[in-house]
């Protein structure tokens, strides 16, 4: 297994407080909750996306540059698997300006609150998105399956789509006239995530 691979699944959480208490009951310690502002950058004609590459700037109390791409390995469909390279950078706004100068002018903003836990060898992220709560499990495949069982998550309800892909399905279903995934944008928007998770 390549050590730069990100292996994860996510689940929709309808009762986040109850689920958070469940995580803590498994001797998992919270690493803290933080607000994240993310900007996905691309060329005007979306060349990165067409190649399966994601370029992201993330701002919390620090700033992180992330590049994700689809690895050349056989995908089994059970997990979301991407090659990930991350590095810390000093200034969020200046980094965004630099990428704009380089021609990455297509921008998508998305926000979330994330609380991180560690359960055995799996990183658990309880995420509050503008359209709902989700939990991400990241680690080795066997460890992820074991963590899902420990937390009482139904494996057949796992999600391997990105948050952007979930938003795009939601936007198509509800006919949103906005493209940024922010809490302000969703203030008066219908955000019934079950409409796309459960189908017609």
Secondary structure as UniProt FT lines:
FT   TURN            3..4
FT   STRAND          5..13
FT   HELIX           16..25
FT   TURN            26..27
FT   STRAND          29..42
FT   TURN            44..45
FT   HELIX           47..50
FT   TURN            51..52
FT   STRAND          53..59
FT   STRAND          63..69
FT   STRAND          80..89
FT   HELIX           92..101
FT   TURN            102..103
FT   STRAND          106..119
FT   TURN            120..121
FT   STRAND          122..129
FT   TURN            130..131
FT   STRAND          132..138
FT   HELIX           141..150
FT   TURN            151..152
FT   HELIX           155..157
FT   HELIX           163..174
FT   TURN            183..188
FT   HELIX           194..197
//
